[in-house]
Amino acid sequence: MSYQPVFALISILLLGISTLLHAEPILYIKQNFDDTTVFNPGLMQENLGAADQPPGAWKHQGHNAGLELVTSPVASTPHALKITRQETGGTNLTFFKATAIPSQHDFSIRFALYLPEKGSLAVWFTNDGSLPFGGFRFVADGELSGYVGTQKAFIWKPSRGITVPTKKFFTVSIQFNAGAKRYAATLLDESGEVLALSRKYPFLGDDQFKAIKFIDCMPAGTTAYVDDLEITWDSEVSKGRVLPRGPVSEVLSEPMPGLTVTRGSMRLGPIEERKQPRNDKLRYAVIMPFQVGPRTAGAFVNRAIYESYWNYDAEDGNDIFLFDDLNRISESKPFKLNRSGVQPDAKYNNTPRQFIRFPVNGGFVPYGALINGTPHPHAGTGYALGQVVTFPAGPNGTFSYETSPINGETDFFQLSYDGKELKVVSHQILDDLLPVPNSPWKIRNIGMTTAIPDGTDLLQPCQADSGSGASYRQASGVSRWSYSNGGWRPMDFTPIAISSEEEEHTFYEPSLVRDRSGRLIFATRDDGRQNKERPAWGNDIKQDINVWRSPDNGKTWEHIVYVEQLRTGPMALGRTADATLFVMGNPILEGKPGHLMRNVLYMWPINDMQNGLMKPLVVCDAVEQFGKGYNNSWNVDHPNGTVLRLADGKEHGVIAYRVRDPHFVSGFKRDDPRTIVSEPSPQAGAYIEEVSHPGTAVPIWEFKD
């Protein structure tokens, strides 16, 4: 007998609704594959015979091609189920039941798995037996991958660093958070020790799971052994996404009286030189201004590569510009800080690798700064920190995010300015992140705003990591930096917003300002919400706005503003010269073309009560100001703000951001030579707008004149 070359599989269909609640996790399905009175697998044990459960026997139907009861290897005697890929046939063995796991309750699946050499197995979770809402693929001595495709396409994403065991039984425990719409796998050895934890993957549908399938994998003859299947569900309703806040804040329709902002002020654009060896065009992009002298400002500005083939986040390092007039920044000579390129990598026996240097940011005590009328002891000094990602060097200077190994390093600069000349005092390339002394935390990235003063120290918003494996944490917070032994160093780190995939929070790119009374105000980008429209990315494009405040200079923090799904893309805090506070970001404009893109940049004023937002002002509407552009989209993003004292001796509130077009017209995927790449748009560059509000200036720094 011949069969269609489809999967050899075992599926369990869970039908109906159950509303029963128990104090402990409820055993829902238990299958040891040990009952030989019927065709394998054996009869199901329903809830261990619990009297308070609905009655109803399990039934099965299907064909036995590719399924076999075996006595070796087994996780528990006497039998296990062997699943073999057939050359011309398959199987579809289905179990029906009258009840199902409630859709709003967490549940878990455990089973023992044995993969011989070159063995593999896929596990699917579906509602109708077709394409999955999720799943895992196990390849002997290969990577564990989770399903991140769609209902129309197969896409598997690896949990990097996890190697699937071979030639021995191990336990797979898959945990489902029904409220957060995420699931993850834990691999355990025969003694119960944790071997690995997968990343968390999103559910790809709203319907209740109705089928769980163990699926063979090609080629023909590939085998896997499954034993001791068990499914339990939690009696408590899933908590889902835990929000670290109080009530949802309002967005008022009233504007902030007197608040104004300029529009369309590109300060830096094309770069004359080309990036070799491919002769790529360069434009200035992300810009982060800071004060360097009594009437002189500086700006860290990254150099974006517009490549001859498309790749996202292709950066060419950073320059620093000094200026005393916003309209004359382009007349300044750029100070070279760092560059991307191919160089020997000591981590890989000095093999040439591609070093991509991302935007830097940091802190600076301006030359001539005072504290209560006396000279600041560290005036004219500062620091900068930036991520470096290294790749195997491709042909002709290319690189790819699909290659391996990819490694992270850190550029760490000490800077000085004597009123005339800017210098790099020292430059370290750290093999890892920047460690915080006497702390488990390591600084991964400086935030979106430069450090602000606190006595002789600087307070720096930043992102930090701690621990590894199951104890790994990532957070946005504030780090205190002090000057000693000729340079600036972090002294501590206070986590304010801790990321949690299970609770759908991914915090990074923080910002920090002071209000009129001197209280610290903190915000951070949170891209953790799940996205059903773009599941392969893992992040939703409809994200929240969160703001915290500290009444005691950073000892404690209170969550003061929380608005759900108002923005997409990067966000940051800003302030005017008189310390009127606002949040900057890309709004969600329902019903408008490109409503989930970064075509528009808003600033939402924070109300006087500091518990909500007011009617926003448009900082930039790229389609309105520049036209549709390539691919009908723009990246008007990475906003940040500060207050600068310029040549007129006055304080100027500024908003800085980049405008970058996607710079490809059509194509297939990154690194594909068939992709058609556009010329950089004339409007692509680094922008600084001036934001004003009538009121008495509240300077960040103190100067004599």
Secondary structure, DSSP 8 states (H G I E B T S, - for coil): ----S--EEEEEE--S------SS-EEEEEE-S---SSSSS---EEGGG-TTS-----EEE---TTEEEESSS-SSSS-EEEEE--SS--EEEEEE-S----TTEEEEEEEEEE--TT-EEEEEEESSSSS-SEEEEEETTSEEEEE---SS---EEEEEEEE---SSEEEEEEEEETTTTEEEEEEE-TTS-EEEE---EE---SS---EEEEE--SSTT-EEEEEEEEEEEEEEE---S--SSSS---B-SS--TT-EE----EEE-EEEEEETTTTEEEEEEEEEEEEEETTEEEEEEEEEEE-SS--TT-EEEEEEEEESSGGGGGGS--EEEE--EEEEEGGGTTEEEEEEEEEEEEEEE-TT-EETTEE-TTTTEEEEEEEEEEEE--GGG---TTSS--EEEEEEEEEEE-SS-EEEEEEEEESS-EE-TTSSEEEEEE-SS--EEETTEEEEEEEEEE--GGG-EEEEEEEEEEEETTEEEEEEEEEEEE-BTTTTB-EEEEEEEE-TTS-EEEEEEE--S--SSSGGG-S-SSEEEEEEEETTTTSS-EEEEEEEEEEEEEEEEEE-TT--EEEEEEE--TTSTTTTSBSEEEEEEB-TTSSSB---EEEEEHHHHH-S-GGG--EEEEEEEEEEE-TTS-EEEEEEEEEE---EEE-SSTT-TT-EE----TT-EEEEEEEE-SS----SSB---
